[in-house]
């Protein structure tokens, strides 16, 4: 994971340098609105409210769901802290990364879904699937229905609501394998709940560069 972290840190550093440089150029602030820009997301959290029908189905199967790692439960649902994200300032295309996850438990069997990545390009939410809090392989867990998406920017903050989470075929197969007891209670497209993203933002212009000049 170190090379990935290095790339993220490099991106932040480059963004900061670009923003400072442009702030010193006359007229640059006025021009930002008409140029390509990225929005950095940090702080805040994505909160998932479990669908009542899905909650009832899990209870009937004897499966409990709880937050794991840095995730936490509240009145609005289970929240997953945002570690970092970069999206296009105009289209919101990009990725948002999270800490924490969920643990599904039935008897002695536990399945962890953790370290979520929201990819708005593919409208999917992926995560690590395994029997420990941090282990496992990354897989697409939920498809994101964005037909009712609401975008509410306010100052240096943004709220994205109305996102419906639907179980993918791969996630359904994993849960059936662990908890199905030979049956298939989990199906592709099963509505798991709705998600609301709230994060601090910092929008910076995209500065073209060429690796060939280094």
Secondary structure, 3 states (H helix, E strand, C coil): CHHHHHHHHHHHHHHHHHHHHHHCCCCHHHHHHHCCEEEEEEEEEEEEEECHHHHHHHHHCCCEEEEECCCEEECCEEEEEEEEEEEECCCCCEEEEECCEEEEEECCEEEEEEEEEEECCCCEEEEEEECCCCCCEEEEEEEEECCCCEEEEECCEEEEEEEEEEECHHHHHHHHHHHCCCCCCCCCCCEEEEEEEEEEEEEEECCCCCHHHC
